[in-house]
Amino acid sequence: MHPVIVYTLSRLGLFAVALGVLYLLGLRTYVLLAVAVVLSGLASYVLLSKQRDAVSEKISDKRNQPEG
């Protein structure tokens, strides 16, 4: 599967998990989305480094290809 798709789906999955856990813990105000975004961002920084590197490499390879 394409690295960009894998990374994007992984980020969305982490957001959904963070949202669900926070909801189950009782956070049911408008702050829920903001906290879920921050937590999923921090988790993705730690957990998805391999996928992020794969996306970076794919983009770099694409930019360095000769046009033709």
N, C-alpha and C positions, 0 to 999 in steps of 0.2 A: 504494500500500500504506500502511497505517496507520503513522504515525511510531513508535509504541511498538513495533510488531512489527519494523520495520526496525532500530531501535536495539538491541533485545534480540538479534536474530539477529546483528547486527554484533558485539556484545559476546561472544556465544558463539563466533563465528568467530575473533575475536582470541584468546580463551582456547584454542581448539583449536590454532591456529597456534603460540602460545607453548608449549603442552604438547608438541606435536610437535617443535618445534625443540629444546627442552630435552632431550627424550628422545633425539633424534638426537645431541645433543652429549654424551650420556653420563650425564646426571643421572637416575638410576633409583632414587632412594631415596624415602622418604616426604616429603621436602622438595620433591619435584617439583611437587606440586599447589600448595603455598604459594607457591613462586617463580613458577609460571605465573599464579596469581591476581594477584600483585603486578605482574608485567610486563604482563599484559593490561589491568589497571586503569590503569596509567600510559600504555600505548599508546592506550587508549580515551579518556583525558582529552585527549590531543593530537590523535588522528586523528578522533574522532567528535564534535567540538564542534558541527558543523552539525546532525547528527542529534539531539544532546542539546537544542539550541535549538528544533528542530521539536517535540520531545516536550513541552518546557516551554510552548511556545506553544499546543499542542493542549490541554494541561491547563488553562492559563490561560483560554483561550476557553471551555472546557467549564464552568469555575467561574463565569465572568462571564455566562453565558447566563441569561436569566430563566426561572424554572421555569414550566412550563405544559403 
